[in-house]
Amino acid sequence: MSSGSVRLNYFDKVRLINRDARLTIVSWMFSAFAFGISDVIFNLYLLEAGFSEDFLGFFLSISMFIAGGLAIFAGLIADRFSRKKILLGGYIVIFIGVLIQYTTLEPLFLLLSQILYGLGFGFTNVCWQPYTAHITSNEERVHVFSIRYAFFLIASLLGSLAGGFLPTLWSRLGVAIDLLSAYRLSLWIALIPLGLAALSIIPLAVDKPIEVQKISLKFSNIHNRGFIGKYTLAWAISGFGAGLFIQFVNVFFNRAFQADEITIGIIFAINTLVMASGNFVSPAIVDRFGKLGTIIWFQALSVPFLFLLSWSPMLSIAAIGFVMRALFMNIAWPVMDVFFMEGLNKEERSTAMGVINAGDSLSRAFGLNIGGVLLAAGFLNLPFVLAGILYSASIVLFYLFFVKGRDSQTNL
């Protein structure tokens, strides 16, 4: 069947997904399962160890500051060397960092672990999307990005369930002497799929770096600076909002509604199941509304549910707000990745991702610190309200930059 003569349907395009693209899906799934466990219990683990919410915000922000400060340099490097090799090296560094932070509670070693995690994350985060764009065709690209994220969410769902039930399992088996050790044993289990995520990168095809006469860490490969700058501004404002609350949702449920890790794990699992369902249908939504329509409308639909989450007097209503906000926001995210990649030239993609990730990581890092301070001061709802305002501002900017001013864009 020729894609040039016959319009392919959804399942035809899914079957077109090539071996390397499938391997990226596998690696993402292992990683998602590992961090699904961590997302439920790691914050609770540090709080159980006696650390405060404001320390937690500072601690989590370290890797974001490292990744953000490194991102542009990492992007420049990744546009000139094999992204596959950088991904493998980055995952090894992440594994070492996570191993340290799951094993010791010494502040110095915790600091080292976040530095290592930030280094690994800084490089891998600028490589995944450009590498995927490199190995996929136009026919399969939206489906690869959307389906990979959907399977990522399914694996995260399973990880969330595991994170919710493992501590209780260790306690009932008599393996854990207290809640802290039960959390630690559960986090050690998460190291297994994280290691498999790194191993899944090994069979990937080595992408050829751009051939240049002389390696130069300058921005001479950047051609679409206006497009990149506008996208970065809108994305960074959204990232600031996300930093205020995303990594504290488990703490919020625990503090505001006295939810235990099993309840939190179930809520997180339902959340990821619903998000995965949304991402499986995302390509069909794009076919109907277009990329820009999907990005604008579905992000906008998520904001009221964020306010519902913040104002809810009951855990059940808060959980509905949490799930529905994530559903609409995450339908838009993989489409935003494709929109951004397709607005760039091949030789500038990793550098552009570096610029985006610098803005996103640094803004999230500031958000994490502010969110931690607000939680420690007892303002449990305020981070969600502020995040809703920032998300709304980001959506307005995206509309002004890429919808209203679309006629002035050249590479969209």
N, C-alpha and C positions, 0 to 999 in steps of 0.2 A: 504493500500500500504506500503510495506516495503522499507525503504530507503536503506537497505542493499542489496536488490535484484533488485531494479528498480532505474534507474537514474532519479531523479526528474527534471522536467523542471522549468523554471523561476516562473511561476504562481503557480505550486505545492508548491514550497518553500515559496512563499509569503503566501499561505494559512496556512502553518505550523506555522507561527509566533504566539507565545502564548500570553495569556492575559497580563502578566506583561510586555513583550516586547512592546505590543501595548500601554500600559499606559506610558512607557517611551517616545514613539513617541508623545503622546498627550502632555505630560509635556514639551517636547522640542518645540513643536509647539506654545504653549502659550508663552513660554519664548522668542521664536524667534519673535513673533508678537510684544511683548513689546519692545524688543531691536531694532526691525526694525524701530519703531517710533523714538526711541532715536538716532539711528545711523544717521538718516537724519538731526535732528535738535538740538541735545544736544550741539555739538560744536558751532553751530551758536548761540545758546542761550547764552553760556558763552561769546562769542565774542560780541554779541549784548549788553551784560551787561557791557562791557568795559574791559574785560580781554584780554590779548595779546596772540598771538600764542605760545610764549615760555612758558607762564604760563600754557596754555592749555596742552602742552606736559608734563610739570612737574606734573600737576594735574592728568592727565590720568595715568601717570607712577606710582603714589603712590600705587594704588591697585595692579599693576603688581609686584612692589617690595615686598609688603606684601604677595601676593600669592606665589611669587617665594621663599621668605625666609621661608615661612610656609610649602611649598609643600612636602618636604621630611618628616617632622614631621607628616603632615596630612596623607601622604601615609602609614607611619608606624602605625598610629592610625587606619586608615581605613582597614588595613589588619587584625586587631584584634577585631574590633567591627562591628556592623551592618552597612553596607554601606547605606542601605535604610534610617535608622534613621539619619545618618550624612547628607545625601542629604536633608532631610526635614529641619533639623536644619540650614543647610547652606543657603537654600532658604529663610528662615525666616529672617536671618541676612542680606542677600542681599536686601530683600524687605525694611527693615528698612533703610539701607544705601541709597538706591535709593530714597525713600520717602524724606529723608533729603535733598539730593542734588537737587531734583526737586522743593523743597519748599523754600529754603533759598539761598542767595548769600553771606552770611557772610563767609569769608575765613576760620575761625576756624571750622565752622560746615561743610563746604565743605571738609575740611581735614578729619574730623571725618567720613563723609559719605564714602569717598574713603577707609579709613581704614576698615570700616565695610564691604564694598563691597569686598575688598581684602581678608578679613577673610573668608567670605562666599564662594567666588569664589575659594579660596585656598583649601577648603575642598571638595566642590562639584566637582571640576574639576578632583580630583584624584579618585572619586567614580563612576562616570557615566559609563565609559568604562569597568572597572572590574565588576561592578554590572551587566551590560548588558551581558558580557561574561559569567557570572555565571548563568544567567537565560535562556541562549540560547543554542541550540544544534549546532553541527558542520554543520548540513544541512541548518540551517536558519541564521547563524551568519552573513555572508557577506551581506545577504539580509536585515537583521535588521539594521545593521550599515549604509548601503547605503540608504535604503528607509527612515529610520529615518532622515538622513541628508537631503534627498530630500524634505520631508515634512517640515522639519525645514526651508529650503530655501523658500518653497512656503509661509509659514507663515511669514517669513521675508519679502518676496515680498509684501504681503498685509500690513504689518507694515510700509514698506517704502512708499507705496502709501498713507497710512493714515498720516504718518509723513509729507509728502509733501503737502497734501491738508488741514489738520486740522487747521494750523495757519490761512490760508486764510478764512476758514469757520468761525472761531471765530471772525475774524475781520469783515466779512460781516454781521454776525448776531449781531454785536455791543456788543458782550460779552467781547471782548478784547479791551482795550483802546489804546494799542500800540503793536508793534511786539514782544517785550519782554514778555508781558503778554499772547500773543497768543501762543508763544513757551511754556510757563509754563503750560497753560491749556492743551496743546497737550501732554506734558510729563506726566501730572497727569492721562490722559486717559490711558497711557501705564502701570500704576500701576495695572489696573484691570486684564489684562491677566497675568501679573507677579504674582499676587496673586493666580490666577487659576493654574498657573504652579506649585506652591507650594502645592496647594490642590490636584493636580493630583498625587502627590507622596504618599499621605496617603494610598490609596488602594493597593499599591505595596506590594508584599510578603516581609516579613522580612528575609533577608539572615542571615544565621548562621555564626557567626565569627569563625575563626580558633580556635580550642580547644588547649590551651597551659596550661602548669602547672603553669606558672607564667608570668604575663604581663611584657614584656621586650621591650623597645624601642631601640633595636639594629638591626643590619642588618643580623642577623643569618638566616632569612628567604630568603635571596637573594642568588640565585644559579647561575644566568646567568649574572654575572657582566660585562663581556666583551661585550656581546650583548647590555646590557642596556647602557653602557658607550659610545659605538660607535653610537648607535641610538640617544642618548642625544646630542652628539657633532654635528651631522648633523642637528638635529632638532633645536638646539639653534642658529646655524648660520642662518638658515632659519627664525627663530623667530626674530632675530636681524634685518634682512631685512624687515620683515613684520612690525615691530615696527616703522620703519622709515616713513611709508606712509599709512598703512591700515586705521588707525583711523583719518587720515587727508584728505581722498579723498574728502569728502564734502567741506572742507575748500579749497582744491586745485581747485575744480570746481568753487567755489564761487569767489575766488581771481583771478584765471587765466582767467576765461571766463565769470565772472559776472553772473553765473547761480543762480537763486533763489531757494527757498526750494521746489517748485513744480517741477521744472526741475530736481533737484537733486533726489527728491523722485521717479520720473519716471525712471531716469537712474538706480537707485538702484533697482527698481522693475524689470526692464528688466534684469538686472544682475542676480538677484536671480532666475528669471524664467528660464533663460538659464542654470544656475548652477543646478537647480532642475532637469531639463531635463537630464543633464549629469549624475546626480547621480542615476536616475531611470535605466539608461542603464549601470551603472558601473559594476553590477554583470556579465552582459553578456560580457563586455570588459575583466573582470578578467578571465572568462572562456576561452577567446580566447588568451590573452596575458600572463596570470598568474599574481599573485600579484606583483612580483618584476618588471616585464615588464611594467605593468600599472603604478606603482609608478614612475619609472625612465622616461619613455617616455612622460607621460602626464605632469609631472612637467617640463620637458625640453621644451615641446611645449608652455608652458605658458610664458616663459621668453621673447621671442621676442615681445610679446604683451605688456609686461610691459615697454619695451623701446619705443614702439609705443605710449603708453600713455604719457610718459614723453616728447617726442619730438613733439607731435602733435600741429599744429598751430590752430586747430579748435576743438570746443567742440564735434562735431559729431565723429571725428576720435578718439579723446581721449576716448569717451564713448565706441567705438568699442574695443579699446585696453583694457579698464577696464573690459569689459564684457568677452572678449575672454580669457584674462589672468586668470580670476576667474574660467571660465568654465573648463579649462584644469587642473588648480591647484586643484580644488575641486573634480574632478573625482578621483584624486589620494588620497586625504586626508582620506576618510573613509576606503580605502583599507590599508593605512598605519596603521590605528588604529587596524584593524584586524590582520595585519602582526605582529604588536608589541605584541598584546595580545596572539596570538598563539605561539609566541616565548618565552613565560614565563610560569612558573609553577603557579598554582592557588594561592598558599600562598604568592606569591611575587608581584602580579599584582598591587595592590594599592601603595605599596612602590615604585615599578618601575615607576608608573605614577607620583608619587611625585618627583622622580629624573628628569623625563622628564619635568614636569611642572615647576620645579625650574629653569632648564636651559632655558626653553621657556619664562617663565614670566620675569625672570631677564634680559634676552637679549632683550626682547620686551620693558622692562622699559627703558633700556639705549637707545634703538632705538627711543622711544617716545620722550625722552628729546632732542636727537640730531635732530630728525625731526622737533620738535617744534622750536628749535633755528634756523634751516635752513629756515623754513617758515617765521619766524619773521624777518629774515635778507633779505628776498626777493628771496631766492633761491628755487623757487617753483618746479623746475624740478629735482634738484639734488637728493632729497630723493629717487626718483624712479630709477634713474641710479644706485645709490649705492645699492639699494635693489636688482636690477637685477644681479649685480655682486655677492652679497651674496647668492642669490638663486642658481646661477650657481655653486658656491663653494659647497653648501650643496648637490646638485644633484651629483656632482663628488664624494664627500665623500660617499654618499649613495651607489653609484655604486661600489666604491673600497671596501667598508666594506661588502656589502651584495650580490653583484653580482659576481664581480671578485674573491672575497675571500669566496664564498659560500661554497666551499668544506671544509673549516676549521670551519664552523658553525655547531653546534650540535643540536640546537633546532628549526630549521627553517623549 
